[in-house]
Amino acid sequence: MHRDYLEAGCDVIETDSFGGTSVVLAEYGLQDRAYEINAESARIAKRMADDYSHSGRLRFVAGSMGPGTKLPSLGHIRFEDLAQSYEIQARGLIDGGADLLCVETCQDILQAKAALYGIASCFQQLRKRIPIIASVTIESMGTMLLGTEISAALTSLEPYDIDVLGLNCATGPKEMSDHIRTLSGLSPLPIFVMPNAGMPEKRRRPCALSSYAGRIYAVPHSLC
């Protein structure tokens, strides 16, 4: 899988650790192996990235940290417990060789904050810091799953020690355009966009995703 992305020209590949928190792994009786699983996922990706790196072009590994299956805002889990789970995941990814961390597909602002809190605790223990991407998911109704608008998400997450803020998953690039425009006008941070190919639609051509790429890359000029 990593090789296919690198062969296609990707500069950054993600670890296969989206559901790697101990909270998620507990559903399979693997919570005690969370550190091990995340470290190994980073080592595998790092070996592949190094194989495709050379002096003229380096390849990097992003440690994928997904939203999990329990939302603190709905009382599924305590904030402290979720933060600790993310701390373990971050430690494994960093020790395995991840160059940056990607807290992605955030559906609940409190969940995103727990992840960032856990990462900060990990950095403090390791006395080491790597870049962080924080990426929220805006659903088809125009907000995050629990009703947070993109501008409110920016206000909530901006005070945290993150390097890039953006959007991923849920909808395709067409549906993301207005939210990207809002971020490009308000965010003091670089913007990250990783859309799905789009909502299922029989009439949509296979190349629809590529047709929006130029508009996304043109932020902020053509969208503002």
VENQUIHU-V957361 format. One record per helix or strand of 3 or more residues. SS is the DSSP state (helix for helix, strand for strand). FROM is the first residue (numbers start at 1). TO is the last residue. If there is no record, write none. Layout:
ss=SS from=FROM to=TO
ss=SS from=FROM to=TO
//
This chain:
ss=helix from=2 to=7
ss=strand from=12 to=14
ss=helix from=22 to=28
ss=helix from=31 to=51
ss=strand from=60 to=65
ss=helix from=72 to=74
ss=helix from=79 to=96
ss=strand from=100 to=106
ss=helix from=109 to=126
ss=strand from=131 to=136
ss=helix from=150 to=157
ss=strand from=164 to=172
ss=helix from=173 to=186
ss=strand from=190 to=196
ss=helix from=208 to=217
//
